[in-house]
Structures are given as structure tokens and as C-alpha cells.
Amino acid sequence: MNGYLWLTGAILAEVLGTTMLKASENFSRPLPSLVTVLSYGVAFWCLSHTLKSVPVGVAYAIWSGVGIVLITAIAWVWFKQALDVPAMAGIGLILAGVLVINLFSKSQA
């Protein structure tokens, strides 16, 4: 399987895990707590497969950057967490960094 497909799986699993971490309310709710633990396990498993073909620095930059953007969007929509202009600008810069890596970097596999 392509490293970037594994990376996509890692990102989606991590985003699910982080979302459920908030929903678990300090691990006091069993189902969201279980989903959190399982999701993080799947995320790291997928990330380990990613690293067979994608450099670790590139993979981690994409994983964390896209994860931050997605979690922020989920927090805004689902948890009604407001974003001010500096936060939105920061998220835009993170997204720009991920795009630069993917579109222009020769460090990719």
C-alpha cells in the first residue's frame, strides 16, 4: 500500500482519537474512552507503515499539520469552540506549510 494511504489512515485515526478524547470527559465515559485508546493504537500502527516509504520528518509534519487543521475544524463545528483571527491565521499557516511540503519539497519519498 502507498505510504500516503497509510498516512491518511494514521491522520484519520488520530483525529478520531483526539475527538473522542474530548468526548471521554477525562476518561469517565467508557465508550469514548475505548474509542480513544483504539484509535491512537491504529494511528501509530498506520504511521509505522507510512515510515517504510515516507521520510519520518515529512510524515510527521503532514500528520501533525493536517491533524491540527482537522481537529480545529471539528472543535469549531462539534464542540462550538470559537476561533479568533490569530488562531485562524495560524491554522492557515500550518495548512500552507503542509501544502509547501507536498507540492514543492524534494524530501518526499
N, CA, C and O atoms as a GROMACS GRO file, in nm:
protein
  436
    1MET      N    1   0.085  -0.119   0.000
    1MET     CA    2   0.000   0.000   0.000
    1MET      C    3   0.089   0.124   0.000
    1MET      O    4   0.195   0.126   0.063
    2ASN      N    5   0.046   0.224  -0.069
    2ASN     CA    6   0.119   0.351  -0.076
    2ASN      C    7   0.135   0.413   0.062
    2ASN      O    8   0.042   0.411   0.143
    3GLY      N    9   0.253   0.467   0.090
    3GLY     CA   10   0.280   0.529   0.219
    3GLY      C   11   0.183   0.641   0.253
    3GLY      O   12   0.149   0.660   0.370
    4TYR      N   13   0.139   0.713   0.152
    4TYR     CA   14   0.048   0.823   0.178
    4TYR      C   15  -0.094   0.776   0.209
    4TYR      O   16  -0.170   0.847   0.273
    5LEU      N   17  -0.129   0.657   0.164
    5LEU     CA   18  -0.258   0.600   0.206
    5LEU      C   19  -0.251   0.559   0.353
    5LEU      O   20  -0.345   0.581   0.429
    6TRP      N   21  -0.137   0.500   0.392
    6TRP     CA   22  -0.117   0.468   0.534
    6TRP      C   23  -0.120   0.595   0.618
    6TRP      O   24  -0.178   0.597   0.727
    7LEU      N   25  -0.058   0.701   0.567
    7LEU     CA   26  -0.054   0.828   0.639
    7LEU      C   27  -0.196   0.885   0.655
    7LEU      O   28  -0.230   0.938   0.760
    8THR      N   29  -0.276   0.872   0.551
    8THR     CA   30  -0.416   0.917   0.560
    8THR      C   31  -0.490   0.841   0.669
    8THR      O   32  -0.565   0.900   0.747
    9GLY      N   33  -0.469   0.710   0.674
    9GLY     CA   34  -0.530   0.630   0.780
    9GLY      C   35  -0.484   0.673   0.918
    9GLY      O   36  -0.563   0.680   1.012
   10ALA      N   37  -0.353   0.703   0.930
   10ALA     CA   38  -0.298   0.748   1.059
   10ALA      C   39  -0.361   0.880   1.101
   10ALA      O   40  -0.396   0.898   1.218
   11ILE      N   41  -0.375   0.971   1.007
   11ILE     CA   42  -0.433   1.102   1.038
   11ILE      C   43  -0.579   1.087   1.081
   11ILE      O   44  -0.620   1.144   1.182
   12LEU      N   45  -0.656   1.010   1.005
   12LEU     CA   46  -0.797   0.994   1.037
   12LEU      C   47  -0.817   0.925   1.173
   12LEU      O   48  -0.905   0.963   1.250
   13ALA      N   49  -0.734   0.824   1.201
   13ALA     CA   50  -0.744   0.755   1.330
   13ALA      C   51  -0.706   0.848   1.445
   13ALA      O   52  -0.771   0.847   1.549
   14GLU      N   53  -0.603   0.928   1.426
   14GLU     CA   54  -0.560   1.021   1.530
   14GLU      C   55  -0.666   1.128   1.554
   14GLU      O   56  -0.692   1.166   1.668
   15VAL      N   57  -0.727   1.177   1.447
   15VAL     CA   58  -0.832   1.278   1.461
   15VAL      C   59  -0.952   1.220   1.536
   15VAL      O   60  -1.010   1.285   1.623
   16LEU      N   61  -0.989   1.098   1.502
   16LEU     CA   62  -1.098   1.030   1.575
   16LEU      C   63  -1.062   1.014   1.722
   16LEU      O   64  -1.143   1.042   1.810
   17GLY      N   65  -0.939   0.969   1.748
   17GLY     CA   66  -0.895   0.951   1.886
   17GLY      C   67  -0.896   1.079   1.966
   17GLY      O   68  -0.938   1.080   2.082
   18THR      N   69  -0.850   1.187   1.906
   18THR     CA   70  -0.847   1.316   1.975
   18THR      C   71  -0.988   1.368   1.998
   18THR      O   72  -1.018   1.425   2.104
   19THR      N   73  -1.074   1.351   1.900
   19THR     CA   74  -1.214   1.393   1.916
   19THR      C   75  -1.280   1.316   2.030
   19THR      O   76  -1.351   1.374   2.112
   20MET      N   77  -1.257   1.186   2.034
   20MET     CA   78  -1.317   1.105   2.140
   20MET      C   79  -1.250   1.131   2.274
   20MET      O   80  -1.312   1.110   2.379
   21LEU      N   81  -1.125   1.176   2.273
   21LEU     CA   82  -1.058   1.212   2.398
   21LEU      C   83  -1.134   1.326   2.466
   21LEU      O   84  -1.156   1.324   2.587
   22LYS      N   85  -1.173   1.424   2.387
   22LYS     CA   86  -1.254   1.534   2.441
   22LYS      C   87  -1.389   1.480   2.489
   22LYS      O   88  -1.437   1.516   2.597
   23ALA      N   89  -1.451   1.393   2.408
   23ALA     CA   90  -1.583   1.338   2.442
   23ALA      C   91  -1.577   1.243   2.562
   23ALA      O   92  -1.679   1.219   2.627
   24SER      N   93  -1.459   1.188   2.591
   24SER     CA   94  -1.448   1.093   2.702
   24SER      C   95  -1.459   1.160   2.839
   24SER      O   96  -1.477   1.093   2.941
   25GLU      N   97  -1.448   1.291   2.841
   25GLU     CA   98  -1.458   1.367   2.966
   25GLU      C   99  -1.365   1.309   3.072
   25GLU      O  100  -1.409   1.257   3.175
   26ASN      N  101  -1.236   1.319   3.044
   26ASN     CA  102  -1.131   1.270   3.136
   26ASN      C  103  -1.142   1.120   3.160
   26ASN      O  104  -1.122   1.074   3.272
   27PHE      N  105  -1.173   1.045   3.056
   27PHE     CA  106  -1.186   0.900   3.061
   27PHE      C  107  -1.294   0.854   3.159
   27PHE      O  108  -1.286   0.744   3.215
   28SER      N  109  -1.395   0.938   3.179
   28SER     CA  110  -1.505   0.900   3.268
   28SER      C  111  -1.620   0.835   3.191
   28SER      O  112  -1.711   0.779   3.252
   29ARG      N  113  -1.617   0.842   3.059
   29ARG     CA  114  -1.720   0.779   2.976
   29ARG      C  115  -1.657   0.661   2.903
   29ARG      O  116  -1.565   0.681   2.824
   30PRO      N  117  -1.705   0.539   2.926
   30PRO     CA  118  -1.639   0.418   2.875
   30PRO      C  119  -1.626   0.409   2.723
   30PRO      O  120  -1.517   0.381   2.673
   31LEU      N  121  -1.732   0.433   2.649
   31LEU     CA  122  -1.725   0.414   2.504
   31LEU      C  123  -1.630   0.514   2.437
   31LEU      O  124  -1.543   0.470   2.361
   32PRO      N  125  -1.642   0.644   2.461
   32PRO     CA  126  -1.544   0.735   2.402
   32PRO      C  127  -1.401   0.706   2.448
   32PRO      O  128  -1.306   0.725   2.372
   33SER      N  129  -1.386   0.661   2.572
   33SER     CA  130  -1.253   0.627   2.622
   33SER      C  131  -1.193   0.509   2.545
   33SER      O  132  -1.076   0.512   2.508
   34LEU      N  133  -1.273   0.407   2.522
   34LEU     CA  134  -1.228   0.290   2.446
   34LEU      C  135  -1.193   0.329   2.302
   34LEU      O  136  -1.091   0.286   2.249
   35VAL      N  137  -1.277   0.410   2.240
   35VAL     CA  138  -1.251   0.454   2.103
   35VAL      C  139  -1.121   0.536   2.097
   35VAL      O  140  -1.044   0.525   2.001
   36THR      N  141  -1.097   0.617   2.200
   36THR     CA  142  -0.973   0.695   2.206
   36THR      C  143  -0.850   0.604   2.204
   36THR      O  144  -0.760   0.622   2.122
   37VAL      N  145  -0.848   0.508   2.293
   37VAL     CA  146  -0.732   0.419   2.305
   37VAL      C  147  -0.712   0.338   2.176
   37VAL      O  148  -0.600   0.326   2.127
   38LEU      N  149  -0.820   0.282   2.123
   38LEU     CA  150  -0.809   0.203   2.000
   38LEU      C  151  -0.766   0.289   1.882
   38LEU      O  152  -0.685   0.246   1.800
   39SER      N  153  -0.820   0.410   1.873
   39SER     CA  154  -0.786   0.498   1.762
   39SER      C  155  -0.639   0.537   1.762
   39SER      O  156  -0.574   0.540   1.658
   40TYR      N  157  -0.587   0.567   1.880
   40TYR     CA  158  -0.444   0.600   1.888
   40TYR      C  159  -0.357   0.480   1.852
   40TYR      O  160  -0.253   0.496   1.788
   41GLY      N  161  -0.399   0.361   1.892
   41GLY     CA  162  -0.325   0.241   1.853
   41GLY      C  163  -0.323   0.223   1.702
   41GLY      O  164  -0.219   0.195   1.643
   42VAL      N  165  -0.439   0.240   1.638
   42VAL     CA  166  -0.448   0.229   1.492
   42VAL      C  167  -0.365   0.339   1.426
   42VAL      O  168  -0.297   0.314   1.327
   43ALA      N  169  -0.370   0.459   1.482
   43ALA     CA  170  -0.294   0.571   1.424
   43ALA      C  171  -0.144   0.540   1.421
   43ALA      O  172  -0.079   0.560   1.319
   44PHE      N  173  -0.091   0.492   1.532
   44PHE     CA  174   0.052   0.462   1.536
   44PHE      C  175   0.087   0.341   1.450
   44PHE      O  176   0.195   0.336   1.391
   45TRP      N  177  -0.002   0.245   1.442
   45TRP     CA  178   0.021   0.129   1.355
   45TRP      C  179   0.029   0.175   1.209
   45TRP      O  180   0.119   0.136   1.135
   46CYS      N  181  -0.067   0.259   1.168
   46CYS     CA  182  -0.065   0.311   1.031
   46CYS      C  183   0.059   0.398   1.007
   46CYS      O  184   0.122   0.390   0.901
   47LEU      N  185   0.094   0.479   1.105
   47LEU     CA  186   0.212   0.564   1.090
   47LEU      C  187   0.338   0.480   1.075
   47LEU      O  188   0.427   0.516   1.000
   48SER      N  189   0.346   0.368   1.145
   48SER     CA  190   0.463   0.281   1.132
   48SER      C  191   0.476   0.227   0.990
   48SER      O  192   0.587   0.212   0.938
   49HIS      N  193   0.364   0.197   0.927
   49HIS     CA  194   0.367   0.152   0.787
   49HIS      C  195   0.402   0.267   0.693
   49HIS      O  196   0.469   0.247   0.591
   50THR      N  197   0.358   0.386   0.727
   50THR     CA  198   0.392   0.504   0.648
   50THR      C  199   0.543   0.521   0.638
   50THR      O  200   0.596   0.554   0.532
   51LEU      N  201   0.611   0.498   0.749
   51LEU     CA  202   0.754   0.526   0.757
   51LEU      C  203   0.839   0.429   0.676
   51LEU      O  204   0.961   0.446   0.666
   52LYS      N  205   0.778   0.327   0.617
   52LYS     CA  206   0.852   0.238   0.527
   52LYS      C  207   0.888   0.309   0.398
   52LYS      O  208   0.986   0.275   0.333
   53SER      N  209   0.807   0.409   0.360
   53SER     CA  210   0.831   0.474   0.231
   53SER      C  211   0.831   0.627   0.235
   53SER      O  212   0.867   0.691   0.136
   54VAL      N  213   0.791   0.686   0.346
   54VAL     CA  214   0.788   0.831   0.358
   54VAL      C  215   0.886   0.871   0.468
   54VAL      O  216   0.883   0.814   0.577
   55PRO      N  217   0.975   0.969   0.441
   55PRO     CA  218   1.069   1.013   0.545
   55PRO      C  219   0.997   1.057   0.672
   55PRO      O  220   0.892   1.120   0.666
   56VAL      N  221   1.054   1.023   0.787
   56VAL     CA  222   0.988   1.046   0.915
   56VAL      C  223   0.955   1.195   0.936
   56VAL      O  224   0.846   1.226   0.986
   57GLY      N  225   1.043   1.284   0.900
   57GLY     CA  226   1.018   1.427   0.919
   57GLY      C  227   0.901   1.476   0.835
   57GLY      O  228   0.817   1.554   0.882
   58VAL      N  229   0.896   1.431   0.712
   58VAL     CA  230   0.787   1.469   0.622
   58VAL      C  231   0.656   1.408   0.671
   58VAL      O  232   0.554   1.476   0.677
   59ALA      N  233   0.659   1.280   0.705
   59ALA     CA  234   0.538   1.214   0.753
   59ALA      C  235   0.483   1.281   0.878
   59ALA      O  236   0.363   1.306   0.888
   60TYR      N  237   0.571   1.312   0.972
   60TYR     CA  238   0.525   1.371   1.097
   60TYR      C  239   0.474   1.513   1.075
   60TYR      O  240   0.375   1.553   1.136
   61ALA      N  241   0.539   1.588   0.988
   61ALA     CA  242   0.492   1.725   0.959
   61ALA      C  243   0.352   1.722   0.898
   61ALA      O  244   0.266   1.801   0.936
   62ILE      N  245   0.331   1.631   0.804
   62ILE     CA  246   0.199   1.621   0.741
   62ILE      C  247   0.096   1.570   0.841
   62ILE      O  248  -0.014   1.624   0.851
   63TRP      N  249   0.133   1.464   0.916
   63TRP     CA  250   0.042   1.405   1.014
   63TRP      C  251  -0.002   1.508   1.117
   63TRP      O  252  -0.122   1.524   1.143
   64SER      N  253   0.092   1.578   1.174
   64SER     CA  254   0.056   1.674   1.278
   64SER      C  255  -0.015   1.796   1.219
   64SER      O  256  -0.112   1.845   1.277
   65GLY      N  257   0.032   1.845   1.104
   65GLY     CA  258  -0.030   1.963   1.044
   65GLY      C  259  -0.173   1.940   1.001
   65GLY      O  260  -0.262   2.018   1.035
   66VAL      N  261  -0.197   1.833   0.928
   66VAL     CA  262  -0.333   1.802   0.883
   66VAL      C  263  -0.420   1.768   1.004
   66VAL      O  264  -0.537   1.806   1.009
   67GLY      N  265  -0.364   1.696   1.100
   67GLY     CA  266  -0.439   1.664   1.221
   67GLY      C  267  -0.484   1.789   1.296
   67GLY      O  268  -0.598   1.797   1.342
   68ILE      N  269  -0.395   1.886   1.308
   68ILE     CA  270  -0.429   2.012   1.376
   68ILE      C  271  -0.543   2.083   1.303
   68ILE      O  272  -0.638   2.129   1.366
   69VAL      N  273  -0.534   2.090   1.172
   69VAL     CA  274  -0.638   2.158   1.094
   69VAL      C  275  -0.772   2.086   1.110
   69VAL      O  276  -0.874   2.150   1.133
   70LEU      N  277  -0.771   1.954   1.099
   70LEU     CA  278  -0.897   1.878   1.110
   70LEU      C  279  -0.956   1.886   1.251
   70LEU      O  280  -1.076   1.904   1.267
   71ILE      N  281  -0.871   1.871   1.353
   71ILE     CA  282  -0.920   1.879   1.491
   71ILE      C  283  -0.977   2.017   1.520
   71ILE      O  284  -1.079   2.029   1.589
   72THR      N  285  -0.912   2.120   1.470
   72THR     CA  286  -0.963   2.256   1.490
   72THR      C  287  -1.099   2.273   1.425
   72THR      O  288  -1.189   2.334   1.484
   73ALA      N  289  -1.115   2.220   1.305
   73ALA     CA  290  -1.245   2.228   1.237
   73ALA      C  291  -1.352   2.152   1.314
   73ALA      O  292  -1.464   2.201   1.329
   74ILE      N  293  -1.319   2.034   1.363
   74ILE     CA  294  -1.415   1.954   1.441
   74ILE      C  295  -1.451   2.026   1.571
   74ILE      O  296  -1.568   2.031   1.610
   75ALA      N  297  -1.351   2.082   1.637
   75ALA     CA  298  -1.376   2.154   1.762
   75ALA      C  299  -1.466   2.275   1.738
   75ALA      O  300  -1.550   2.307   1.822
   76TRP      N  301  -1.448   2.340   1.626
   76TRP     CA  302  -1.529   2.457   1.592
   76TRP      C  303  -1.675   2.417   1.565
   76TRP      O  304  -1.768   2.482   1.612
   77VAL      N  305  -1.693   2.308   1.488
   77VAL     CA  306  -1.828   2.266   1.450
   77VAL      C  307  -1.897   2.188   1.562
   77VAL      O  308  -2.009   2.220   1.600
   78TRP      N  309  -1.830   2.085   1.614
   78TRP     CA  310  -1.894   1.992   1.706
   78TRP      C  311  -1.897   2.045   1.850
   78TRP      O  312  -1.999   2.037   1.918
   79PHE      N  313  -1.783   2.098   1.895
   79PHE     CA  314  -1.774   2.142   2.034
   79PHE      C  315  -1.799   2.292   2.049
   79PHE      O  316  -1.790   2.346   2.160
   80LYS      N  317  -1.830   2.360   1.938
   80LYS     CA  318  -1.863   2.504   1.939
   80LYS      C  319  -1.752   2.590   1.998
   80LYS      O  320  -1.779   2.688   2.067
   81GLN      N  321  -1.626   2.552   1.972
   81GLN     CA  322  -1.514   2.630   2.020
   81GLN      C  323  -1.481   2.739   1.919
   81GLN      O  324  -1.455   2.711   1.802
   82ALA      N  325  -1.483   2.862   1.966
   82ALA     CA  326  -1.463   2.977   1.878
   82ALA      C  327  -1.315   2.994   1.843
   82ALA      O  328  -1.227   2.961   1.921
   83LEU      N  329  -1.292   3.047   1.724
   83LEU     CA  330  -1.157   3.080   1.680
   83LEU      C  331  -1.149   3.230   1.654
   83LEU      O  332  -1.236   3.286   1.588
   84ASP      N  333  -1.045   3.293   1.706
   84ASP     CA  334  -1.026   3.433   1.675
   84ASP      C  335  -0.937   3.445   1.551
   84ASP      O  336  -0.891   3.345   1.496
   85VAL      N  337  -0.914   3.567   1.507
   85VAL     CA  338  -0.838   3.590   1.384
   85VAL      C  339  -0.695   3.534   1.393
   85VAL      O  340  -0.650   3.470   1.298
   86PRO      N  341  -0.622   3.557   1.503
   86PRO     CA  342  -0.488   3.499   1.510
   86PRO      C  343  -0.488   3.345   1.502
   86PRO      O  344  -0.399   3.286   1.441
   87ALA      N  345  -0.588   3.280   1.563
   87ALA     CA  346  -0.597   3.134   1.556
   87ALA      C  347  -0.621   3.090   1.413
   87ALA      O  348  -0.558   2.995   1.366
   88MET      N  349  -0.712   3.157   1.343
   88MET     CA  350  -0.738   3.121   1.204
   88MET      C  351  -0.616   3.145   1.116
   88MET      O  352  -0.588   3.067   1.025
   89ALA      N  353  -0.544   3.254   1.142
   89ALA     CA  354  -0.423   3.282   1.066
   89ALA      C  355  -0.319   3.172   1.090
   89ALA      O  356  -0.254   3.126   0.997
   90GLY      N  357  -0.304   3.131   1.214
   90GLY     CA  358  -0.210   3.024   1.248
   90GLY      C  359  -0.246   2.893   1.180
   90GLY      O  360  -0.158   2.824   1.127
   91ILE      N  361  -0.373   2.859   1.180
   91ILE     CA  362  -0.419   2.737   1.113
   91ILE      C  363  -0.391   2.748   0.963
   91ILE      O  364  -0.350   2.650   0.900
   92GLY      N  365  -0.412   2.865   0.906
   92GLY     CA  366  -0.382   2.887   0.764
   92GLY      C  367  -0.234   2.867   0.735
   92GLY      O  368  -0.199   2.810   0.632
   93LEU      N  369  -0.148   2.913   0.824
   93LEU     CA  370  -0.003   2.895   0.805
   93LEU      C  371   0.036   2.748   0.816
   93LEU      O  372   0.121   2.701   0.741
   94ILE      N  373  -0.026   2.675   0.908
   94ILE     CA  374   0.001   2.532   0.918
   94ILE      C  375  -0.040   2.461   0.790
   94ILE      O  376   0.036   2.380   0.737
   95LEU      N  377  -0.159   2.493   0.741
   95LEU     CA  378  -0.206   2.434   0.616
   95LEU      C  379  -0.114   2.470   0.500
   95LEU      O  380  -0.084   2.386   0.415
   96ALA      N  381  -0.068   2.594   0.496
   96ALA     CA  382   0.026   2.636   0.392
   96ALA      C  383   0.156   2.556   0.400
   96ALA      O  384   0.211   2.518   0.298
   97GLY      N  385   0.204   2.530   0.520
   97GLY     CA  386   0.325   2.451   0.537
   97GLY      C  387   0.310   2.310   0.485
   97GLY      O  388   0.400   2.258   0.419
   98VAL      N  389   0.197   2.248   0.513
   98VAL     CA  390   0.170   2.113   0.462
   98VAL      C  391   0.167   2.115   0.309
   98VAL      O  392   0.220   2.025   0.244
   99LEU      N  393   0.103   2.216   0.253
   99LEU     CA  394   0.097   2.226   0.107
   99LEU      C  395   0.235   2.247   0.045
   99LEU      O  396   0.266   2.188  -0.058
  100VAL      N  397   0.318   2.329   0.106
  100VAL     CA  398   0.454   2.351   0.055
  100VAL      C  399   0.532   2.221   0.055
  100VAL      O  400   0.601   2.189  -0.042
  101ILE      N  401   0.523   2.145   0.164
  101ILE     CA  402   0.593   2.017   0.170
  101ILE      C  403   0.546   1.925   0.058
  101ILE      O  404   0.628   1.864  -0.011
  102ASN      N  405   0.416   1.915   0.040
  102ASN     CA  406   0.362   1.822  -0.059
  102ASN      C  407   0.382   1.867  -0.203
  102ASN      O  408   0.401   1.784  -0.292
  103LEU      N  409   0.379   1.996  -0.227
  103LEU     CA  410   0.385   2.044  -0.364
  103LEU      C  411   0.527   2.076  -0.412
  103LEU      O  412   0.556   2.063  -0.531
  104PHE      N  413   0.614   2.118  -0.320
  104PHE     CA  414   0.744   2.168  -0.364
  104PHE      C  415   0.866   2.097  -0.308
  104PHE      O  416   0.974   2.109  -0.364
  105SER      N  417   0.852   2.023  -0.200
  105SER     CA  418   0.968   1.961  -0.137
  105SER      C  419   1.014   1.838  -0.215
  105SER      O  420   0.934   1.758  -0.262
  106LYS      N  421   1.145   1.826  -0.229
  106LYS     CA  422   1.204   1.707  -0.289
  106LYS      C  423   1.241   1.605  -0.180
  106LYS      O  424   1.302   1.502  -0.210
  107SER      N  425   1.205   1.633  -0.057
  107SER     CA  426   1.233   1.541   0.055
  107SER      C  427   1.135   1.426   0.061
  107SER      O  428   1.156   1.330   0.135
  108GLN      N  429   1.029   1.435  -0.014
  108GLN     CA  430   0.928   1.329  -0.011
  108GLN      C  431   0.982   1.203  -0.075
  108GLN      O  432   1.077   1.206  -0.153
  109ALA      N  433   0.919   1.091  -0.039
  109ALA     CA  434   0.961   0.962  -0.096
  109ALA      C  435   0.923   0.956  -0.242
  109ALA      O  436   0.949   0.856  -0.309
   0.00000   0.00000   0.00000
